[in-house]
Amino acid sequence: MFHADGHAACNPSFLGESFYTPCIVENVWYRVVVTYDDTVRKLYINDTLKLVNPTAVGCAIGSSTDGISIGMATYGGGSYPYPFKGVIDDIQIYSSVLTDSQVVHLYDTCGSITLEPSNTPPSGDGVISYTMASNVTGATYQWQQNAGTGFLNLSNTAPYSGVTTPTLTITGVTASMNNYLYRCLVSNSRGCADTTTSTLLTTEVKNILTDDMVSIYPNPTKTTLFVRLPKSNYTGTIQLLNEIGQLIEEKEIAGQTNSVDMSNLPEGVYLIKINADGQIIYKKTLKM
């Protein structure tokens, strides 16, 4: 059990009143504040007022040449002194009595940003969201943009929404926004403030590939088959397979138009497997 030490001559019943409910447990930190203004003694544990003792009259604070003992109750008789059984991390002594509000906010900490926004490219429909998180108490949020002239606060006007929340959404990303930077300011009324890392917006959308976007010609062919992609910046492979799926030849994609030599192959049906940026397309061709 925890109790606040006091002087029995001033308040004989203080021991019974000062027990902490619920019981304290091992290996847990507690914040303890005691104030005394010549009349009233108050005990706060973890920012909560646990005891108000207005009966401690006659123990006025005055001048003394006595030393201060911390972590050891040295007064009294019998089995005294009583050592404190635990770990004391920090001690603060004030020259004036703290108010209730000051005690509640005495051990405020700012907290920190627990999730940084990532450099995720926009989706195919031009929408992107940047999300951050923090454990700052009572946090407020403000997203900012740097288009090349410094960071400025954003407002909830198109294409932006959620500018004062942990998630910023941009609807309708345009090519002109390429390489814009975004960050979020986190603050609260107690003066805590922090800023996320800057995230870079890149407007290039992934090269989407569908079956109708890939053409092969001439088909049928006697010698060379050409495979044409919609763009020249795909990476991957083109495979030539026989009718039962066995690999005959494989080559790297090299530009928008790629050739496959079929001149030495027997006549029959063959498959062309295109793996472009991880997207798989199959085409069928006839060798004559």
N, C-alpha and C positions, 0 to 999 in steps of 0.2 A: 504494500500500500504506500501511497505518497501522502505526506502531510507537510504543510509549511511550518518551518520552525518559528517559534515566537518565545516570548518571555512569560513564564507561568504566573509571575507576580502581577503582570498587567492583565492577563486574561486566562484564568485557570482552566476554562473550558475549551481553549483553542484547539486542543488535539482532536477532540471528537468532532469539531465543526470542520476541520481542515482536511479530513480524509477525502481523497479524490475518488469520485464515483463516475464511471465504473473503475474497477481496479486497474492500475497501470500494469503493463506486461513487460517482459524482458525483450531486449533488442528492438525497442521502438523509441524514437526520439520524441520528446515532449518540450514544448515551449512554455516556460513558467515565468510569470511577471507578478511581482508583489509591489503594491504601492501603499504608502502610509502618510497621512497629512496631519499628524498630531491627534487626530480624532478617529478616523475611519481607516481600517486596514482592508485592502481588497486583494484577492488572489485570482489570477487569470491563468488558465491552462489551455494551451493551443488556441489562444485568442478568445476564449470563452470565460466570462466571469463566473467563477465557481463559489466564491465566498465574499460576503460583505460583513465585516465585523465592526459595528459601531460602538462596541462596549469597551474598546481598548483605550479607555480614558485614563489619564495620569501618566502616560508614557510619552511625554512630549520629547520631540527631537531637539537636542541641544548639542553643545560642544562636548567633546570627549577626547581623551588621550589614549583610549583603548584601541587596540589593533582590531583589524577585521579578519575574521576567520571564514574562509570559503571552502566548503566541502567537509566541514567538521563543526559539530555543535559542541562548544567547549564550556558553556555555562552550566550551572546546576551542580548537583552532587550525585552520589551513588555511582551508577554505571557510566556517567559521562566521562569523556567526550564520546559522542556518537559520530562515526565517520559516514559520509555519504557513500552508498554502494551503487556505483554507476559511473558514467562518463559525462563530464561537463565539457561541452564543446565551445561555448562562448559565454562571456559574462559582460554585462553592461550595467553601469551604475550612473544614475542621472541625478542632477542637482535640483530638479523640480519634480513634482508629482505629475505623471503622465495622465492625460484624460482617457476616457474609455475609447474614443475614436483613435487616439494615438497608439494605444495598446493594440487595438484590432489590426492596424496597418503597420505595426512596428516591424514585423518580419516579412513584409511583402517582398516577393521576388518577381523579377520581370518574366521569367519563363524563357522559352526559346522557340525557334521555328523547328518543327519536327518533320515537315515534308516540304521539299523544294519543288517548284514547278519544273517540268521536264521539257526538253526541246522536241516535242512530238510534232510532226508535220500535219497540216490540215488534212481532213478527209476528202474524198472525191467530190463532195458537194460544197467544199470551201468552208467548212465549219471546224473550229478548233477550240478546245477548252484548256486552260491552264489552272491547276489546282495546287494550293498550298495548305499547310496546317500548322498550328502553333498551340502551345499550352499556356500562352499569356492569359492571365486572368482578366476578364472583362474586355477582351480585345476588340478593336475596331480595325477595319481594313480599307486600304485605298490602293487600287491598281494604277500603275503609271506606264506610259509609253515613251520610248525614245526613238524618234524617227530620224535621228542624226543631229539634232540640235539640243540634246539634253532631255532629261526625264520630266514629263508633265503629267499632272493628274488627269485621269480619264473620267468621263461622265457617262451615264446610261443613255447614250444616244447611238444610233446605228453607226457602225456594226457591232458596238459593244454592249454587253449586259453583264450584271453581276459585279460591277466595278467596286462595290463596297462589301463584298462577300469573299470567302476564301476561294471561290471559283470564278475566274473571268472567262466569258464565252465571246468568241468573235464569230459572227455569222456573216458570211460573204467575204472571205479573204480574197484580195485581189493581188495581181502581180506587183503592183506598186508598193505593197507592204512587205516585200521581200527584205529580210535582214533587219526588220524592226525589232527592238528589244522591249521586253515587258518585265516588270517586277511588282511586288506588292509590299506596301508599308504596313507594319503592324504596330499599333500603339494602344494605350489605355489612359484613363483619367489620372493615374498615379505617376505618370511621367515615363513609363516603360515604352521603349520603341525599338524596333528591329526591322530589317529589310531583307527580303529574300534575294537569292542570287538572280541575276538577269537571265531570262530565257530568250533564245533567238528564234524568230519566226522565219521559216523558209517556205516559200509559196509553191515550190515544185511538188506536184501531185504525182503519186506513183503511176508508172506506165501500165495502165490497165490493158489487158490483152484478152480478146474474145475470138472465137473461131472465125467469125466473119471478117475480122480485121487482118487475117493472115491469108495470103494467096499463094498457090503453087502453079507453075506453068513451065513449059507446055505440058498438058496432061490429057492424053497419054504422051509419053516421051520416048525417044530412041537413045538419046545420049545424055544430055544434061538437063537436070530439073532445077528450077530456080524457086527459092523460098523468099517471099517478100513480106517484111514486117511493116507495121504502120509508122514506126520511128526507127532511128538509127542508133539509139542509146541503150538498147536492151543488152543485158549480159546473160550468158547461159550457153546452151548447146543445142545442136540439131543432130538427131540420130536417124539413121536409115535402118529400118527393121524389115525382116521378111514377113510373110503373111502370118506366121505363127509367133511373131514377136521376138525372134532372135536378132541380136545386134549384128549388123553388117559393117556399119561405119558410123563414126561420131566426129563432129567438128565443132569448134567454138563459133558462136555467133560473131560475125565480123561486119557490122554495118546493117543497113536496112535491107539490102538484097544479098542473099547467100546462094551459092551453087552447090549442087550435089551431083557428082559424076556417076552415072548409071550405065555408061557405055559397055562395060564388060560384064554386066549382070544378065542372067537369063531372063527371058520374057516371063511376065507374071505380075501379080499384085504385090505392092510394097506399102509399108507404112512410114510416114515421116512424123517423128516425135519432136516437137519444139518445146524446149524448156527455157522460157524467157523470164528473167527476174522471179523465178520460182513458180511461174504460171505454166501449166502444161496444156499444149494443144496437139491434137492428132489430125493428120491429113492422110488420105489414101491416094495412091497414084498407080498408074498402069504402065509397065515397061513393055514396049513393043519391039 
